[in-house]
Amino acid sequence: MEQSNGWSGQVISYELQGKVARIGMDDGKLNVVNPPFIEAFNAALDQAEADKAGAVILSGRAGSFSAGFDLKEFQKGPEATYGQVMGGFKLLLRLFEFNRPVIAECDGHGIGMGAFLLLVCDLRVASDGAHKISLPESRIGMELGTFLTAIAGHRISPKYMTRAAVMSEEMDPKTATEAGFLDQVVPGDSLRQTTSHLAEKLAAMPGIYGHNKKTVRGAALANMRDFLENFKG
């Protein structure tokens, strides 16, 4: 199978294997989402589009899919906070309506923004480990807001919505699957093989895939865009 040379930055790497693009997140620590992360991630999505990739796999590092927004960036003041949140939300929107299938490969914790990165992917596969998935906003005194609630309400099971989004329950992979954060849990040594196989199958989907995705998610996408248009920080 033909493979591109790909590229690797300090946080984000990109590789094209056949028709499947693999975007790897690895900052050597917790994969926090900050402006350099967002910029590099968007560059990888641009590359996937330029390569006409049939599907995209988003993978984290072992132990941490993503721990969420960079709290140090928030400490820089309102302007930095606004920039990080707006950039992160625009990235979530882009992934949520991406024209091709997006598969998450989760081999660690998904917290806050990390959990939302899982929620905006079409298919989410995780390793069977001790990691946790959670929306900690209530626990740490932060407001979810209508943008994130639109995503959560579309993907999280109504049965688990209060536990996940209001009570900030930390969920193991099995419970997170029942709740709607994940779709499948597999042994860690078969995670990459599983996501690659699923992505290869989904890469053959015709172009109508993206249209149907946007139609099914239309109400949530409209609420997300409305929030971004009116967000003042």
Helices and strands as residue ranges (DSSP letters): E 7-8, E 12-17, E 20-25, E 32-33, H 35-50, E 55-59, E 63-66, E 68-69, H 71-74, H 78-96, E 102-106, E 108-111, H 113-119, E 123-127, E 133-134, H 137-140, H 145-155, H 158-161, I 162-166, H 173-179, E 184-186, G 188-190, H 191-202, H 208-216, H 218-230
